[in-house]
Amino acid sequence: MLHCNNERAYKARMQLSSLKMIITGAAQGMGAHFARRIAEAGGQVAAGDVKEDGLAALAAECKGLPGKVHTRKLDVSSEAEVGSFVDWAHESMGGLNGLINNAGILRDGLLVKKDRTSGAITKLSKEHWDAVIGVNLTGAYMMVRDVVAKMVESESKPGVVVNMSSIARHGNRGQSNYTSAKAALAANTCTWAREFAAYGIRVGAVAPGMIETPMTQGMNQKARDALVANIPVARIGVPEDIWLAVKFVIECDYFNGRTIDVDGGLSM
């Protein structure tokens, strides 16, 4: 009996080729890499981003692959755009069974800083706080809410949500806004896993360390070098490192409600 149950569980596991997955922040970096990997495996992706030129390049690059990448502009901080995008994705792919919550921005700065020369005090602006929380947390919550509602309504299961958190969730100097958003996303991964279990939907999170993407390439070089010097594996990560963790969350139906750190051993 145990063998039969295990066989049924294996057959019910999500396969990359059967994915109908929304990916936010998909115009470049990790999001674009995830989209290509799923399309290579035969799955479908609805790729959203504010950068329409990047989406066009992604669509062109993925032409001829076994799967299909559908693209459309998406600002995850807009509730109206989120709802419209989810409806469009469901219709375009003929269903929906997953989400990779990848969209994110940085607006780094110390909460309070005193200039060593002038003594002037500067503070992290509410504008920079709101911008990061709006995309990285509020946008992520709205995507999960609307995607899961659509999956529950259409009785699509099994389903999976992969939240992109960060090792910065443990606390990192100069990133009060980013840390707050990523820590909340990791905590809600557990909350949502418990809430959605009844619908056959799992929720997992992956927390990258320093990864080679357009976002990190814009970092101050001195700060970047100092971070890399502290990584035990002695290199910066690449999107494929993170894809391996995302793939595990998607395919392992016994993984739920947890966050995987993929950071080369870096401790911020």
Buried (B, 14 or more C-beta within 10 A) or exposed (E): EEEEEEEEEEEEEBEBEBBBBBBBBBBBBBBBBBBBBBBEBBBBBBBBBBBEEBBEBBBEBBEEBEBBBBBBEBBBBBBEBBBBBBEBBBEBBEBBBBBBBBBBBBBBBEEEEEEEEEEEEEEBEEEBBBBBBBBBBBBBBBBBBBBBEBBBEEEBBBBBBBBBBBBBBBEBEBBBBBBBBBBBBBBBBBEBBEBBEEBBBBBBBBBBBBBBBEBBEEBEEEEBEEBBEEBEEEEBBEBEBBBEBBBBBBEBBEBBBEBBBBBBEBEB
